[in-house]
Amino acid sequence: MTEIMVDLEGEGKIPLYEKIYHHIRIEIVEGRIPRGEKLPSTRLLAGNLAVSRSTVEMAYDQLLAEGYIRAEPCRGFFVCDISGLYQTGGQMQRSPEEPEREKGRAGTDFSPYAVDTEHFPFAIWRKITANILADEREELLDAGDGQGEYGLRDAIAGYLHQARGVVCSASQIVLGAGNEYLEMLMVQLLGRGRTILMENPGYTQAYRTFCGAGWHVELFSAGEALSAEFPTVSAPAERGTVSAAASGGEEAGLIYVMPSHQFPLGTVMPFRERLRLLSWAAEKEERFLIEDDHDSEFRYRGKPVPSLQSADRHGKVIYLGTFSKSIAPSLRVSYMVLPPVLLERYHRKCGFYSVTVPVMQQKILHIFLREGHFERHLNRMRGIYRVKHDFLLGELKKRSWVGKISGDHAGLHLLVEVRTEMDERELCRRARAEGIIISGLSQYDLSRGCCEKTGGCAPQLLLGYGGLNETEMKRGLAILDYIVEEEQK
């Protein structure tokens, strides 16, 4: 077994694990640690170098990921044959003090939007595609129904009624390539210059779409009940929008909410507040609620939360949903359920648009739903995501730097308070420098300022687990351990 001595002095900005990684890598590349040689255990090397064991584990994880070493159960770590792996091309080796920063190197993407692609039913999808190409070739060349293929809309209506309590028919459903397209249709349907209330922090894509399409967006605090005066806009105007006062004190006739799983906080709107919103909307003809049923498919504790639309008795809720999380983001199939009162207006103002989802894609999805494949896939993914959720939650609870954890037991991310003197922006910057893709709660602050006013607040991170396995989660958390521990020294 080779003895390894690493010079950990010098440039202090380079993490210790990276110095260890670079030293061992260069020793292997230059042949000073030969193929098949056993490396010291992480415990032994940590003791020799007077560093934490997690620091050495991170260095070894990097060498494993790049193929320089291999791990043998119950035996240890051994140097691999790298003859076909490493070619310098005459390029000078960098010293540990000048590490080569490769973008995304052995990184971990904690994106709250990522999904598990490993368990996608490719064989079933491929078989359905082949059958459609064999039996319905000519139909695939047609432009198709502007609202979407009737069979698919009918299958979606059945699924929504069974799973979310939504009461609708196929004629009320409009398909589109992503929620943003459907939100732009809403603006044309309901009229430009309207004022809409949105929760803050909130969903930035919807906010940008509404602002860009000409609506005046006003904000209220997410997770808090709207004030008794909420029909009249009183919040400060957002940058790039016209305030209610400037437009003559215009009343807000629209409210955008995520009642079943608010993004990014993960809160659930109380039933009393839902009824209050529905009552407000019913008071005037042109008041409507836009319900974005974000991440509603994935709930790991308690009974499913019914949709807001299921309690609507006056046709005041416009319901938005998507298959991006339940199947795959690349599918680009979203759906909007219009209340009956808006159907005639839709056909008059927007009925001439062609559907933005390819007919082929629609037919595949229709059969996927009709034959029960979607239900089985969704049930399977609930189990897989529950395991990932529980694993990440368990790992977080072991760490002293983790404060309050919220937004758990539903969706595909956790909101984690970090005990550190660093501000949120600096913490995310340091994480990105180490290959950790992560976002802070302030990135979803639609007012671009209210989160900064609470200067003494601890950073809050969104840790998505949908697209990660357990090894990747552990690697990412180990690097966050290192970043926080370094700052506390």
N, C-alpha and C positions, 0 to 999 in steps of 0.2 A: 504493500500500500504506500502510495506517494505522500510525502509530507508536503504541505502547501503553506507557503508564507506569502502574505500579500501586504504590500505597502499601502496602508489606509490613510496615510498623511497626505498633505498636498491640498489640492483644490477642494474646498469644503462643500461646494454646491453639488458635487456629484454624489448621489446616494451610495452608501456603503455596499449594498447588495450589487450595484452595478460595477463597482471597482472589483469586487470578488469575481463577478461573472467575466469581466474583460480579462482579468489576469489568468484565470483558468482557461478561457477560450484561446488566448494567445499561446499559452503553454502547450495546449493540444495541437494547435495549428503548426507550431514550429517544432513539434516532435519531442519536446522535453517531457511530456507525459504521453507515453506510447499507447497505442491501441490495445485494448483489453485491460489496461491498468485500473485497479480499484481506487476510487477516491475516498478520502476520509468521510466518515458519517457526518451528518449535519450537526449532531451534538458535539462530536470531537472537534470539528473545524471551528465551530462557534466558540468553544472553550479556548482553543489555541489562539484565535484572533481577538478574543474578548469582545465579541459582538453577540447580539441575540440570535437564538436558533432560527427565528423566522427570517432574519436577514440572509442567512446562508440558504435556507429553503427557497427563498425567492431567486437567489443566484442559480441554484441547481435547477429550479423550474424553468428558468430561461434557457439554460444549456440543454435541458431535455427537449424543450419546445423546438429548438433549432437543430437538434439531431447530433450534438456533440457528445452527449453521454446517454446511457440507457439505465433504467432502473430494473433490477432483478429482485423479485420478492424474497424477503428474508436474507438477502445477500448484500445488497447495497447498490452503489452507483459505479458504473464502469464506462471507460472511454470507448466510443464507437470508432469504426473505420470511416474516416472522413475523406478518403481519397477522391470520391466522386461528389463530395458535398461542397468543398471549399476551394475556390479558385481566385487567386488574388489579382490576376491580370496585370501584374506589375505594380499594383497599387500599394502605397506605403501603409503599414499597419499603424493604427492609432494607439497611443498610450492610454492607460486607464484614466489619465487626467484629461484626455480629449476623446471621449466616447463618441462613436458614430450614432446619432439619433435617428433611428429608422422609424418613420411614421407608422403607428399601429403595431410596432413590434411586440409580440406576445401580449397584446393589449386585451382589455376587458371592456366590453360595451354594455354599460348599465342603462341603455336607452329604455324609457318606459313604453316606447312604441314597438320594440322588437318582439317577434313571436318565435316559437319553436318550429323550425322547418324540417328537423330530422324525422319527425313522425307524420309528415304529410303523406296521405295515401296515394302515392304516385301510381301504383299499379291500377287502382280503381279508376283514377282520373284518366290514365292512358287508355284503359279499356273503353270507357265511355266515349272518349274522343274518337277512337278508332271506329266504334259502332256508328257514331253520328256521321263521320266522313263517308262511311260505306252506304248508309241508308238515306241521308238527307242532304246530299251534296248540292243540289240546285237551290234548295231553300237557304243555304248559307250565303248565297250571293245576293239575296234581297236586302234592301235597306232595313226592313223590319219596322215594327210598331214604334212610334216616337216615344211612347211611355215605357217601352220594354215589351218583350214577348209575353203574351197573356198567360201562357202556361207557367212561366217563372213567377210572374206577379201573383198568380193564384196560389202557387206553392209557398211563396213568402208570406202571403196573408194567413194561410193555415198555420205556418210555423209561428208567426207573431202572436196569433190568438192563443195557441197552446202554451208557448213559452213565456210571453210577456203580457198576456191578457189584452192585447190590442184588438179593438173591434173595428174591422175594416173589410172591404171587398177588394178584389183585384183592380177594379176600376179606379180606386183611390190611390193606387201606388204608382210612383214615377221612379224609374231607375236612372242612375247616372254614374259616371266614372269618378267617384269620390264625392265626399260631402261638400267640398268647396263648389263644385259645379251645381249641386242642388241648392246650395245657399244663394248662389247668384241667380238661379231661377226664382227663388223666394223674393229677392229684391225686385225683380221685374213683375212678379205676381202681386206683391203687396204695395209697390210703388216706391220710387226713390224719395229721398228726403225724410224718410220716417226716422223716429227716434226709438232706439232699442236699449233695454237694460241688460247688462251682462254681469255675471259674477266675477269677482277679482280676488285672488289670482284665478286665471281661467284659461280657456282653450285658445291659444294664440292664433291658430289657423282661422277659426271662425271670426275672431275679432278683426284680423287683417282683411278677410274677405268682405265683411260687412262695411268696414271703413272705406275700403277701396271701391266698393260698389255704390257708395253715396249715402249710406245710412249714418246717422249721428249716434255714436255709441256712448252711453253713460254707464257708470260702474257702481256696484254695491258689493259689500264684503261677502265673500263666499262663506257659507256655513252659518251665517247670521240671518235672522228673519228680516225681511224688508220692513221699513218703517211704515207706519199707518199712512204716510203721505206718498208712498211709492208710486202711485200713478202719475204724480207730477215730478218731473226731473229736477233734482236739487243737487246732484253730485257735480263736482268740478268737471269742466269739459276736458276731454282727452286731446292730446296733441294731434293736429291734423283733422279734427272734427269741429263742427259748429255747436256751440253750447245751446241749451234750451233757451236760455235768456236771450241770446243773440238772435234766435229764430222766433222771438215773440212768446217765450214761455211755453213752447210746444209740449203737449202731454205725451208721455211715453206710451205708445200703444202696443208695444211688443216687448216680450221678455224671453231671453234665451237662458235655459237652465239645463243642468245635468242632474236630475233628481235622484237617480238610482245609484250613481257612482260619480260624484263630482271630480273632475280633473282640474288640478292635480292633487287636491286634498284627500280625495277618496271618501268624502262624507256622503251620508244618505239623507235626503230631505225628509223631515218629519211629515207624517200624514196630514197633520193640522195645517202646516204651511202649504202643502199641495192644494188642499181644499180652498185655502185663502186665495191662492193664485187663480184657481179655476173660477172662484166667485168673482174676483176682480175682472177677469177676462170676459165673463158673461154679462157684465154691466153695460158694455158698449159694443156696437156692431163691428168696429174695425180693430178691436183688441184681440191679439192672438198670443199664445205661448208656443215657443219653439222648444221641443223636448229632444235633446241629443242623448240617446240611450247608450252612452259611452261605456264600453266594457261590461255591459249588463250580463253577458253570458257566463262570466266567471265569478262565482261566489262560493266560498269554502266553508262558511259557517252560517247556520240559520236558514230560514226559508228564503226563496227568491223574492226580491222586492218587485211588486207589480209596477208597470209603467204608469206614468202620469196620465197618458191617453186613456188608459182603461177606466179611469174615474171621470172622464169628460162626458158630460151629458148634453152639452150645448154646441159641440163642434168647434171648439176653440183651440185645439192642440194640433200643431203640425209636428209629426213624429219623424225623427231622423235615425237611421241605422246603417250599419255597414258590415260586410263580411271580411274586412281587413284583418281583424284580430282573430275571428273564429275560424277563418280558413287561411288567407295569406294576403299581405298588403298588395302584392302584384296583381291580384285578381281585379282590383279597381271596380268593385260593384258595391254601390251604396243605394239606398232606397229612401224615399220620402213618402209618408202617408199623409195625404191632404184631407182635411175635414170636408164633408159634402158641400158646405157652403162655398168652398173655393174651387170646386171642380169646373164649373162653367167658366169661371174667370181664367182658370189655367188653360182650358182649351182655346179660349179666345185670345189670350195674350201670349201663350207659350206653346200651344199645340202644334205649331208649324216646325218646331225644332226636331231634328233627327236624334235618335237615341245615341248616346256617346259610348255605350258598351257594345262591343262586337257581338253579332248574332251568334257566332260560334261559341263564344264565352257564355252567353246566356243559356244556350241549349245544354251545354255541359253542366252548368250549375243547376238547371231545372231538373235534370235526371239525377244529379247528385242528391238533391233534396227529395225528389219524389220516391226514390228507391230506398230511402232511409240511411244512406251513407253519411249525410251531414249530421244526423242525430247521433249516429255511432261515433263519428269522428269527434264531435263536440264533447260527448260523454268521456271519451278517452282522454282528450286534452284537458278536461277539468281535473281528472285524476293526476295527470302529469304535472300540470301547473300547481296543483295543491301540494305535491311533493316538493317542488322547487320553492314554493312560498314558505313551507314549513322549514325547509333546510336553511334558507336565507335568514328567516326570522330567528331560528336557533343559533346560527352563527353570530348574528348581530347582538343577541342577548349575552354572549360571552365577553363582549368587548366593553372596556371601561369608558371609552370615548363616545359610546352611543347613549344618547339621552332618550327622549320620548320617541316612540315609534307609532306612527298612525297610518291610516289608509290600509290596514291589513285585513285579511280575510276576504278580499275581493280584488278584482282587476289583475293587473300584471306588474304592479310596482308597489314599493313601500316608501313612505315619507319618513326620513330619519333625521332627527336632530343630532348635531355633532357638538360634543364638548371640546371646544378649542378656542384659543385666542385669535385665530385667523378669521378674517371675514369670509363670507361665502364665495366671493369672486376669486380670492386668492387660493382658497382650498381647491376649487374646481380647476384653476390654472395649474396648480402643482400636480394635481391628479392627471390632467391631460398631458403634462410633460413626461409623466411616467407611463403613458399609454392607456390611461383609464378614461374612458369616455363617460362623462357624468354631467348631470345638470342640477342646478340649485333651484329652490322654490322661487327665487327672485326673477328667474328667467321667464316665469309665467305671470309676472306682475304686469298687468295690462296698462296700469297708470304710469309705469316706468318711473317710480319715485316713492311710492308709499312704503315699499319694503326697505328702501334706504333710510327712511326717516326713523325707523326703529333700529338705530345703530347698534344698540347693545344686545340685540337678539343673536342667539346662536345660529350658525348656518344650518339649513335644512336641505338635505339631498334627496333626489328622487332616484331610488335604486330599482331599476327594472330587472326582472329575472326571466322574462319570457324566452329570450333568445340564448340563455346561458345554461351550461351544465354545472354540476357541483364543483368540478375542478376549476372552471373559469371563475365561478363566484369566490371560491377560496383564494385564488390568486389575486383577484381584484381587491378583496378585503385585506389581504396581507399587505398589499402596497399602501392601502389607506392607513393600515396600522402604522406602517413605517413613516408616512407623511405626518400623521398626527403626533407620533412619539418624538420625531425629530424636532417638531415645533415646540414641544413641551420641555425639551432639554435646556 
